[in-house]
Amino acid sequence: MIEALWADCDLDAADVGSTRAAVAEERVRAEEVRQQLERTLDARRRLDDGTFGFCVSCGTSIDSDRMLAVPHTELCVSCRRDQEKHGASTQAAPPER
């Protein structure tokens, strides 16, 4: 009987570890989705105020191919490269997907 209880405790500990890992993974996914939503809402605001398609850093027009590839982008290719090169960001922008 005691051995069965100990075995059950071991299983429970493994279940807890597995559950914690799954919860942590879901939190990461939820944060990625939240960030994507925020980028999309920011793009919508830029559409509404007439600044969509213009770099928020230098103000130049963003190439149409880039806008098609990354519709929520807020940086032109040049400013994005500078951001990646220097590790700086205008709004702590995550990598674009």
C-alpha positions in Angstrom: 0.0 0.0 0.0 2.8 2.5 1.0 4.7 1.7 -2.2 1.6 2.5 -4.3 1.2 5.8 -2.5 4.9 6.7 -3.1 4.5 5.7 -6.8 1.4 7.9 -7.0 3.4 10.8 -5.4 6.1 10.4 -8.0 3.6 10.4 -10.8 2.0 13.6 -9.3 5.4 15.3 -9.2 6.0 14.4 -12.8 2.5 15.7 -13.7 3.2 19.0 -11.9 6.5 19.5 -13.8 4.8 18.7 -17.1 2.0 21.0 -16.3 4.3 23.8 -15.3 6.2 23.5 -18.6 3.0 23.5 -20.6 1.8 26.6 -18.8 5.1 28.4 -19.3 5.0 27.6 -23.0 1.4 28.8 -23.3 2.4 32.1 -21.5 5.1 32.6 -24.1 2.7 32.0 -27.0 0.1 34.3 -25.4 2.7 37.1 -25.1 3.7 36.6 -28.8 0.0 36.9 -29.8 -0.5 39.9 -27.6 2.5 41.6 -29.2 1.2 40.8 -32.7 -2.2 42.2 -31.8 -0.5 45.4 -30.5 1.5 45.8 -33.7 -1.7 45.3 -35.7 -3.6 47.9 -33.6 -0.6 50.3 -34.0 -0.8 49.9 -37.8 -4.5 50.5 -37.6 -3.9 53.8 -35.7 -1.4 54.8 -38.3 -4.0 54.1 -41.0 -6.5 56.3 -39.2 -4.1 59.2 -38.7 -2.6 59.0 -42.2 0.9 57.9 -41.2 0.6 54.3 -42.3 3.4 53.5 -44.8 5.8 56.0 -43.4 8.7 55.1 -41.2 8.1 56.2 -37.6 11.9 56.8 -37.2 12.9 58.8 -40.2 9.6 59.6 -41.8 10.4 58.3 -45.3 7.9 56.2 -47.2 8.2 52.5 -46.6 8.7 50.5 -49.8 5.5 48.8 -51.0 7.1 45.4 -51.2 8.1 45.7 -47.5 4.6 46.8 -46.6 3.2 43.8 -48.5 5.6 41.4 -46.7 5.2 43.0 -43.2 2.0 45.0 -43.2 2.3 46.1 -39.6 5.9 47.3 -40.0 6.6 50.8 -38.7 10.2 51.0 -39.9 11.8 51.3 -43.3 14.5 48.7 -44.2 17.3 51.1 -43.4 16.0 52.0 -40.0 15.2 48.4 -39.2 18.8 47.4 -40.1 20.1 50.2 -37.9 17.9 49.1 -35.1 19.1 45.5 -35.4 22.8 46.6 -35.7 22.7 48.8 -32.7 20.3 46.8 -30.6 18.2 49.9 -30.1 14.5 50.2 -30.7 11.9 52.9 -31.0 9.3 51.0 -29.1 11.1 47.9 -28.0 9.8 46.3 -31.2 10.1 42.6 -31.4 11.4 40.9 -34.5 9.0 41.2 -37.4 7.4 38.1 -38.8 
